[in-house]
Amino acid sequence: MDKPLRITEPGTAEAWHLVTPSAGTKTVIDVFNLQDNCIEVAADYVIIRGLELRNAGQHAVVIRRGVHNVVVEDCHMTLWGRIGGARVWGTFHGSDSAIYAERGSGGLVLQRNLIDYPRGGSNDWESGHPDGPQGISLIDSTGGNIIRYNEIRSTDDHGYNDGIGGGSNFSFQGSPNRDSDIYGNIITNCWDDAIESEGANMNVRIWGNYLDQTFAFIATAGTSKGPIYIYRNVFGT
């Protein structure tokens, strides 16, 4: 399949809209860098399960502004984002993400996904603040998010800015925002933060993650509302 999938039909709390391959088959959405996204979610109560998403021009999955109650699970996102890198390479954009949730979305469950090898890469701190691709980005979420059991990995020359992050930092919103859980993830190859949980962190819990090859393991600068609980994570050398 070489065309992006745009999901506009919502489900309900009792009957979610499921997008998944037929039993015994595999679905690959490869847009060959001709489209910004492989999947655009513009509806509530949607489950995306078991797809392989390749060569999105910007974000593999984009969850549109204000959309709630979306599950993305058991998917493989690879080779997404604008080719190039960050400012040091003459590219003035960042945060192309495997999963990108626009402002005001929430109630997301992002689980058991393999996220690897963005086409671009972040610079390191020697040339300024890292700027480049991210695994998962949430922008001023309403909260209530669960991010668990994902593997986010790459190589040093195609490393991430943050593995899991977003914005706005130093705000009363932020990422992932209140009543959220981040646990059981494996995250490597980040030039800034493996997990960035900044802004409002009221009742946010981060535990049981394995974090390696990163500058900062868990960043909580500018927590404007708490408490945030961070425990039983393993930091590599």
ZINOR-V926435 format. One line per field, one symbol per residue. ss: DSSP state (A for helix, B for strand, O for the rest). phi: phi as a letter, one per 30 degrees, with the letter a starting at -180 (. if undefined). psi: psi as a letter, one per 20 degrees, with the letter a starting at -180 (. if undefined). A space follows every 50 residues. Layout:
ss=???
phi=???
psi=???
This chain:
ss=OOOOBBBOOOOOOOOOBBBBOOOOOOBBBBOOOOOOBBBBBOOOOBBBBO BBBBOOOOBBBBBOOOOBBBBBBOOBBBOOOOOOOOAAAOOOOOOOBBBB BOOOOBBBBBBOOBBBOOOOOOOOAAAOOOOOOBBBBBBOOOBOOBBBOO BBBOOAAAOBOOOBBBBOOOOOOBBOOOOOBBBOOBBOOBBBBBBBOBBB OOOBBBBOOBBOOBBBBBBOOOOOBOOBBBBOOBBOO
phi=.ccdcccccdcbdcbddccaddeibbcccbchicbdbdbccbadhbccbi ccbbiddbcdbccdeidbibcbbhcccbhcjddkacedciccaaiebdbb cdeidaicbcbhccbbhddcaddcddcjeebldbdbbbchddjicbbbhc cbbabddbdddcdbalacdhbcbjbdidhbbbaiccbbicdccdbcbbjd bdicbbaiccbbhbdcdbcbeidcbbdccbahcccdc
psi=pjqqpooioqbrhinqopoqqqpjrpppoojkjiqhqgppokqrlppppk qppqkqhfpgpporpjpqmppoqkqopqlrrpqccahhjjplqrjpqgpo orpjrrkqooqkqooqmqhaqqrrihkrpqoaqqgpppolqiakqpoqkq porbrgilrqfqgpbcrpqlrjdbpiaqlqpoqjqpprlpiepgponqcp kolppoqkqopqmrgpgopkpkohpaqppoqkqppr.
